[in-house]
Amino acid sequence: MPFSPADLVRSRCARAVTAFTAGIVLAGCSAAGTAGSSTSDSAGPATVEVGLVYSRSGPLAAYGKQYKEGFTAGLDYATHHTGKAAGHRIVVTEQDDAGDPSKAVAEAKTLIGKGCRILAGSTDSGVALQLAPLAAQNKVLDISGPAATDGVTGINTYTFRSGRQSYQDILTAGSLLGDAKGKKVTVLAQDSAFGQANVTAVKAVLGKQGARVGSVLAPPSAGDLTPFARQVKSGGPDLVFVAWAGASAPALWTALDQQGVLDSSKVVTGLAGTASYPVFGAAGSKVSFLAHYFPGAGKNAVEKAMLDGITKAGGTPDLFSPDGFTAAQMIVHAIESGSATDTSAMAAALEGWSFDGPKGREQIRAADHALLQPMFTAELTGSGASIRPRLLTTVPVSAAAPPAKPLAG
């Protein structure tokens, strides 16, 4: 969520990036692909081409970095340090979409043309919604990442998600809000696919609980956010749900504090990455946080493996580390239990799969490919650079599960 936020940056291809194990290869754009051929699994080991299309640059570059570091650690973990699944060598080709859907589609088409049968990434919700139909048209397995839009769930047979979705954020927020009946709720968000998805989700969840839900949407490019904070304040909401992402977050929280929104209404938002903690300053104690993830929240062996793997590789575990780690787990399982060349078999292998992830026990719902997972609530403690989240509650899978919907296509 916030947590999720685009700009035009020229695509760069990774030549050969060394992971913390030599078995995992991050190949450049010139990598030849064989996974798209007609070679069957029984014919011997295949090279499985995976296209990693994510925001290495642009507004969501920080989130893309977290995802990528988690993916690398997850691939190492899931392949037992071999870079292989069921004997098949996994080769990853990395592309930077810079948060631009049209750029992402062009890059994905090139990757598919070179033999990639698996796509992963989608840091941005707008990108995810454009890549999913392309994956279905080409019968390519699509493992969407941090992109939170609910529209990805159930979109087609070949698209799955490795992160949470907006509906799960709202259900978690609902656990913090208490009785919403008769309350006025304002969603403050950017006018983007991510922001609009949050408005829809809040209406679907809290609206059904009797709340009157409205919204204040700001252009993603807006620099002065004071007018939007004033608009929220003037509406006199009981509850303010903030869904925000990107570099303008500090200005937003400053505006909300200066305009008295944090003192006049209960404010709930998603806990973003570690770099955002000091942004709240004194306002942090006035905000209630729902959390997709923060380091230490999972408290299990898989999370420890993720934290250790990222740290040993020189990275920093953060908000979207699990999304990358889980994506790698899903890809390896799809190959091992499905096929190295048949994407329909890969998809079938993922449907209904239950596994231990960094956040805890998770399951891919067969009906619509939603990733059912625990969520968290937290508070910020400390001050300045020493601000850290403290786990309040772990919201169980059953309480954070979005309603199932028919799988399209």
C-alpha positions in Angstrom: 0.0 0.0 0.0 1.5 3.3 0.7 2.9 2.6 -0.1 2.7 1.7 -3.7 3.1 4.3 -6.3 5.5 6.8 -12.7 8.0 8.7 -15.1 9.8 8.0 -18.2 13.3 6.5 -17.8 15.3 4.7 -20.4 15.4 1.0 -19.9 18.7 -0.5 -18.8 19.5 -4.2 -18.8 21.6 -5.9 -16.2 24.6 -7.5 -17.9 25.3 -10.1 -15.3 24.7 -9.3 -11.7 26.3 -11.7 -9.2 23.9 -13.0 -6.6 25.2 -14.3 -3.3 25.3 -17.7 -4.8 26.9 -18.5 -8.2 24.0 -20.8 -9.0 21.6 -17.9 -9.6 22.1 -16.1 -12.8 20.8 -12.6 -13.5 21.2 -12.4 -17.2 21.3 -9.4 -19.5 18.9 -8.6 -22.2 20.9 -10.7 -24.7 20.3 -13.9 -22.8 19.0 -16.6 -25.1 15.8 -18.4 -23.9 14.9 -22.0 -24.4 12.0 -22.4 -22.0 9.6 -21.2 -24.6 10.5 -24.1 -26.9 8.5 -27.3 -27.3 11.1 -29.3 -25.2 9.2 -31.4 -22.7 10.3 -32.0 -19.1 10.9 -35.6 -19.9 13.5 -34.7 -22.5 15.9 -33.6 -19.9 16.8 -30.4 -18.0 15.6 -27.2 -19.5 16.6 -23.6 -19.0 13.7 -21.7 -17.5 13.7 -18.1 -18.5 12.1 -15.7 -16.0 11.5 -12.0 -16.9 11.8 -9.7 -13.9 10.0 -6.5 -14.9 10.0 -4.0 -12.0 10.7 -0.4 -11.0 14.5 -0.2 -10.8 14.1 3.5 -11.3 11.2 6.0 -11.1 9.0 7.0 -8.2 8.8 3.4 -6.9 12.5 2.6 -7.2 12.9 2.1 -3.5 10.1 -0.5 -3.5 11.5 -2.1 -6.5 14.9 -2.5 -4.8 13.2 -4.2 -1.8 11.3 -6.5 -4.0 14.5 -7.4 -6.0 16.6 -8.1 -3.0 13.8 -10.3 -1.5 13.5 -12.2 -4.8 17.2 -12.9 -5.0 17.2 -14.2 -1.4 14.0 -16.2 -2.1 15.4 -17.9 -5.2 18.6 -18.9 -3.3 16.5 -20.3 -0.4 13.9 -22.1 -2.5 16.5 -23.7 -4.8 18.7 -24.7 -1.9 21.5 -22.5 -3.2 21.6 -24.2 -6.6 19.7 -21.8 -8.8 17.8 -24.9 -10.1 14.3 -26.3 -9.7 13.8 -30.0 -10.4 17.1 -29.9 -12.2 16.1 -27.1 -14.4 18.4 -24.0 -14.5 16.6 -20.7 -13.7 17.8 -17.7 -15.6 16.5 -14.3 -14.7 16.4 -11.4 -17.1 15.9 -8.1 -15.4 14.1 -5.1 -17.0 13.4 -1.6 -15.5 9.8 -0.4 -16.3 10.3 2.9 -14.4 6.7 2.6 -13.3 5.5 3.2 -16.9 2.8 0.7 -18.0 3.5 1.1 -21.7 7.2 0.7 -21.1 6.6 -2.4 -19.1 4.3 -3.9 -21.8 7.0 -3.3 -24.5 9.7 -4.9 -22.3 7.5 -7.9 -21.5 6.7 -8.5 -25.2 10.4 -8.5 -25.9 11.1 -11.0 -23.1 8.2 -13.3 -24.2 9.6 -13.1 -27.7 13.0 -14.3 -26.4 11.5 -17.3 -24.6 10.4 -16.1 -21.2 7.5 -18.2 -20.0 7.4 -16.6 -16.5 7.1 -12.9 -15.7 7.5 -11.4 -12.2 7.7 -8.0 -10.7 4.9 -5.4 -11.1 5.9 -2.9 -8.4 3.3 -0.4 -9.8 -0.5 -1.1 -9.9 -0.9 0.4 -13.3 1.8 -1.8 -14.6 0.3 -4.9 -13.1 -3.1 -4.2 -14.7 -1.5 -3.9 -18.2 0.8 -7.0 -17.9 -1.9 -9.4 -16.7 -3.8 -9.4 -20.0 -0.6 -9.7 -22.0 0.3 -12.8 -19.9 -3.1 -14.3 -20.5 -2.9 -13.7 -24.3 0.5 -15.4 -24.5 -0.1 -18.1 -21.9 2.7 -16.8 -19.7 2.8 -17.3 -15.9 2.6 -13.9 -14.3 3.6 -13.5 -10.7 2.6 -9.9 -9.8 4.5 -8.3 -6.9 4.0 -5.3 -4.6 1.2 -3.8 -6.8 -1.7 -3.7 -4.4 -4.7 -3.0 -6.7 -7.5 -5.5 -6.1 -8.0 -5.7 -9.9 -5.2 -8.1 -10.2 -6.9 -10.8 -8.1 -8.9 -13.1 -10.3 -8.0 -11.3 -13.5 -7.1 -14.4 -15.5 -5.8 -18.0 -15.3 -2.2 -17.2 -15.5 -1.8 -14.2 -13.1 -1.0 -14.7 -9.4 0.1 -12.2 -6.8 3.0 -12.6 -4.3 2.0 -9.6 -2.1 -1.0 -8.3 -0.4 -3.9 -6.4 -2.0 -5.7 -3.2 -1.0 -8.7 -5.1 0.4 -6.4 -6.9 2.9 -5.1 -3.5 3.9 -8.6 -2.2 4.6 -9.7 -5.3 6.5 -6.6 -4.8 8.7 -7.5 -1.1 9.1 -11.0 -2.2 10.1 -9.5 -4.0 13.1 -8.1 -0.7 14.3 -11.2 1.4 13.6 -13.7 -0.4 15.7 -17.4 0.2 14.9 -17.7 2.1 11.7 -21.5 2.4 11.7 -22.7 5.9 11.2 -19.1 7.3 11.0 -17.9 9.6 8.2 -14.8 8.1 6.6 -12.5 10.1 4.2 -10.0 8.3 2.0 -7.0 10.6 1.3 -5.0 9.2 -1.7 -3.3 10.0 -4.9 -5.4 9.9 -8.1 -3.8 6.8 -9.4 -4.7 3.1 -9.9 -3.4 2.4 -6.4 -5.3 5.3 -4.8 -8.6 4.6 -6.6 -8.3 0.9 -5.6 -8.1 2.0 -2.0 -11.2 4.2 -2.3 -13.1 1.2 -3.8 -11.8 -1.1 -1.1 -12.8 1.2 1.8 -16.3 1.6 0.3 -16.6 -2.1 -0.1 -15.4 -2.9 3.5 -16.3 0.0 5.8 -19.2 1.1 3.6 -20.9 -2.3 4.1 -20.3 -1.8 7.8 -22.5 1.4 7.8 -19.8 4.1 7.3 -20.4 7.0 4.9 -17.2 6.9 2.7 -15.9 9.9 0.7 -12.5 10.7 -0.8 -10.0 13.4 -1.5 -7.7 12.5 -4.4 -4.6 14.5 -5.2 -2.6 14.4 -8.5 0.5 12.2 -8.1 2.5 15.2 -9.3 1.1 17.6 -6.7 3.9 19.4 -4.8 1.8 21.6 -2.4 -0.5 19.2 -0.5 -1.9 21.8 2.0 -5.1 22.4 0.0 -5.9 18.7 0.1 -5.2 18.6 3.9 -7.6 21.5 4.3 -10.2 19.8 2.2 -10.0 16.7 4.5 -10.3 18.9 7.6 -13.2 20.9 6.3 -15.2 17.7 5.8 -15.1 16.8 9.5 -14.5 13.1 9.1 -14.5 10.7 12.1 -11.9 8.5 10.3 -9.3 9.4 7.7 -7.7 6.5 5.8 -4.5 7.6 4.1 -3.2 5.6 1.1 -0.1 7.3 -0.1 3.2 6.4 -1.8 6.3 8.0 -3.0 8.6 11.0 -2.3 5.8 13.4 -1.4 4.9 11.6 1.8 6.8 13.9 4.1 5.0 16.9 2.7 1.7 15.2 3.1 2.2 14.4 6.8 3.5 17.8 7.5 0.4 19.3 5.9 -1.9 17.0 7.8 -0.3 17.9 11.1 -0.2 21.6 10.4 -3.8 21.7 9.4 -4.9 19.9 12.5 -6.2 16.8 10.8 -4.2 14.5 13.1 -5.8 16.1 16.2 -9.4 16.3 15.0 -9.8 12.9 13.4 -8.6 9.3 13.9 -6.0 8.7 11.2 -5.1 5.3 9.9 -2.5 4.5 7.3 -0.3 1.7 6.1 3.2 1.4 7.6 5.6 2.1 4.8 9.3 1.3 4.5 11.9 2.0 7.2 13.0 5.2 5.5 9.6 6.6 6.1 9.5 6.2 9.9 11.2 9.5 10.7 8.9 11.3 8.3 6.1 11.1 10.8 8.1 12.8 13.6 5.9 13.8 16.4 2.9 13.0 14.2 3.8 9.3 14.5 2.2 9.0 17.9 -1.1 10.4 16.5 -1.4 7.8 13.7 -2.6 4.2 13.8 -0.8 1.8 11.5 -1.8 -1.3 9.6 1.2 -3.2 8.4 1.8 -5.5 5.4 5.2 -6.3 6.8 8.2 -4.9 8.7 11.4 -6.8 9.6 10.7 -9.0 12.6 6.9 -9.1 12.3 6.8 -12.7 10.9 8.8 -14.3 13.7 9.4 -17.6 11.9 12.3 -19.6 10.4 11.5 -18.6 6.8 11.5 -14.9 7.7 14.9 -15.4 9.4 16.2 -17.1 6.2 15.0 -14.0 4.2 16.5 -11.5 6.6 19.8 -13.4 6.7 19.9 -13.8 2.9 19.3 -10.2 2.1 21.7 -8.9 4.8 24.5 -11.3 3.7 24.1 -10.0 0.1 24.5 -6.4 1.3 20.9 -5.5 1.1 18.4 -4.1 3.7 15.2 -6.0 4.6 12.2 -3.8 4.3 8.5 -3.5 3.5 8.3 -5.4 0.2 11.1 -7.9 0.8 8.5 -10.7 1.4 6.8 -10.0 -2.0 10.0 -10.8 -3.8 10.9 -13.7 -1.6 7.5 -15.2 -2.0 7.5 -14.7 -5.7 10.7 -16.8 -5.9 9.1 -19.5 -3.8 6.1 -19.6 -6.1 8.2 -19.8 -9.2 10.3 -22.7 -7.9 7.2 -24.5 -6.7 5.5 -24.0 -10.1 8.5 -25.6 -11.9 9.0 -28.4 -9.4 5.3 -29.4 -9.0 4.1 -28.3 -12.4 6.4 -28.1 -15.3 9.5 -26.3 -16.7 7.8 -25.6 -20.0 4.0 -25.9 -19.6 2.6 -22.8 -18.1 -0.8 -24.3 -17.7 0.7 -27.0 -15.5 2.6 -24.3 -13.6 -0.6 -22.4 -12.9 -2.4 -25.5 -11.8 0.4 -26.3 -9.4 0.1 -23.0 -7.7 -3.7 -23.1 -7.2 -4.5 -24.0 -3.7 -0.8 -24.2 -2.6 -0.3 -23.6 1.1 3.2 -22.8 2.3 5.3 -21.1 4.9 6.4 -17.7 3.9 8.3 -14.9 5.6 5.0 -13.5 7.1 3.8 -16.9 8.3 1.5 -19.6 6.8 0.1 -18.5 3.4 -2.2 -20.0 0.8 -2.9 -19.2 -2.8 -6.7 -19.4 -3.2 -7.6 -21.5 -6.2 -10.8 -19.6 -6.9 -9.2 -16.3 -7.8 -5.4 -16.6 -7.0 -5.6 -14.2 -4.0 -2.7 -14.7 -1.7 -4.2 -15.3 1.7 -1.8 -14.2 4.4 -1.5 -12.8 7.9 -1.4 -9.0 8.3 -0.2 -6.8 11.2 -0.9 -3.7 13.2 1.8 -1.6 14.8 2.8 1.6 16.5 5.9 3.7 16.1 8.1 4.1 19.1 11.2 6.1 19.8 12.2 9.4 18.1 14.3 10.7 15.3 16.5 8.1 13.6 15.7 5.6 16.3 12.0 5.3 15.5 11.0 1.7 15.1 7.7 -0.1 14.7 6.4 -2.3 17.5 4.1 -5.2 16.7 0.6 -4.8 18.3 -1.3 -7.6 16.7 -1.1 -10.3 14.1 -4.3 -10.3 12.1 -5.0 -14.0 11.1 -5.4 -15.1 7.6 -9.2 -15.7 8.1 -9.7 -12.1 9.3 -7.7 -10.5 6.4 -9.1 -12.6 3.5 -10.8 -10.7 0.8 -14.0 -12.1 -0.6 -13.5 -14.6 -3.3 -14.5 -13.7 -6.9 -14.8 -15.7 -10.1 -11.6 -16.2 -12.0 -11.8 -14.5 -15.4 -10.4 -16.1 -18.4 
